[in-house]
Amino acid sequence: MFTEGEGMKIEGTISGTLDVKRFYLPGVTIKDNCPKCGVELIKDFSNGEYLSYPTAGKPEKIHFWCEECDEEWSGEVILDINLRMR
């Protein structure tokens, strides 16, 4: 384990696309209500949903479809990745 003051430093920022076709996020869900009928929809990123080749720090589109009224819409999320010393 490294502690502050031992000379170890983390520098730079993550850039570029992550080389991961299906980037799952266990424990993460995104909930939204259908703008047409109000039904709550849940995207579970540990069970079937994933980001495809995401780029850290850049917006990624998330698409929703309501089975109740056939409405489609989308939103954006940003995947932030942090690296810290312990």
Backbone torsions as a table, in degrees:
resi	resn	phi	psi	omega
1	MET	NA	134.3	177.7
2	PHE	-99.7	145.9	175.8
3	THR	-125.1	162.2	179.3
4	GLU	-57.2	145.6	177.3
5	GLY	94.1	-3.4	179.4
6	GLU	-92.8	4.1	175.9
7	GLY	92.8	-7.5	179.1
8	MET	-81.4	130.7	-179.2
9	LYS	-132.4	146.7	173.1
10	ILE	-106.9	127.3	-179.6
11	GLU	-131.2	156.7	175.0
12	GLY	97.5	175.8	177.5
13	THR	-131.3	151.4	178.3
14	ILE	-74.6	131.7	178.5
15	SER	-139.9	158.4	178.3
16	GLY	88.3	168.1	-178.8
17	THR	-77.4	137.2	174.8
18	LEU	-73.0	135.3	-177.2
19	ASP	-84.2	59.1	-178.9
20	VAL	-131.4	112.4	-177.6
21	LYS	-64.3	-45.0	-179.6
22	ARG	-124.0	98.5	-177.4
23	PHE	-94.7	96.8	179.6
24	TYR	-82.6	151.1	179.3
25	LEU	-128.7	80.6	-178.4
26	PRO	-53.9	131.6	178.9
27	GLY	90.5	-5.2	-177.0
28	VAL	-104.0	128.8	172.9
29	THR	-127.1	151.7	173.6
30	ILE	-122.8	125.8	-179.4
31	LYS	-113.3	142.0	174.8
32	ASP	-151.9	155.8	177.1
33	ASN	-101.7	139.1	177.5
34	CYS	-58.0	128.7	-179.3
35	PRO	-69.9	-14.8	-178.2
36	LYS	-94.8	-49.4	-174.9
37	CYS	-114.9	-10.4	175.5
38	GLY	87.8	-1.7	179.5
39	VAL	-62.9	136.0	177.6
40	GLU	-80.0	130.9	175.9
41	LEU	-116.8	145.5	-178.1
42	ILE	-126.7	129.0	171.9
43	LYS	-104.9	119.7	-177.6
44	ASP	-104.1	108.3	-175.3
45	PHE	-80.4	6.8	171.7
46	SER	-109.1	-2.7	-176.1
47	ASN	-140.8	77.9	174.6
48	GLY	99.1	-35.2	178.4
49	GLU	-87.6	148.2	179.6
50	TYR	-160.8	164.9	170.4
51	LEU	-96.7	137.0	-178.1
52	SER	-103.2	117.2	-177.8
53	TYR	46.4	57.2	-177.6
54	PRO	-70.1	154.9	174.3
55	THR	-110.5	121.0	-179.1
56	ALA	-59.0	133.6	176.4
57	GLY	80.6	1.0	-179.2
58	LYS	-115.2	147.6	179.4
59	PRO	-62.5	140.1	175.6
60	GLU	-123.3	134.2	179.1
61	LYS	-76.7	137.7	173.7
62	ILE	-119.7	123.1	-177.0
63	HIS	-104.8	140.4	177.0
64	PHE	-121.2	150.3	173.6
65	TRP	-141.6	128.3	-179.9
66	CYS	-95.1	118.3	178.2
67	GLU	-69.1	-27.6	-177.0
68	GLU	-66.3	-42.8	-174.2
69	CYS	-127.6	4.6	177.4
70	ASP	66.0	26.9	178.2
71	GLU	-86.4	139.6	175.3
72	GLU	-119.5	143.1	175.1
73	TRP	-158.0	169.6	-179.5
74	SER	-143.0	164.1	175.9
75	GLY	-143.2	-178.1	179.7
76	GLU	-127.2	145.4	172.9
77	VAL	-127.5	160.0	176.1
78	ILE	-125.5	125.3	177.8
79	LEU	-86.7	113.3	175.6
80	ASP	-101.0	133.7	178.2
81	ILE	-120.8	128.8	179.9
82	ASN	-117.4	143.1	174.8
83	LEU	-126.4	125.0	-179.3
84	ARG	-137.6	156.5	178.2
85	MET	-89.4	152.8	179.3
86	ARG	-115.2	NA	NA
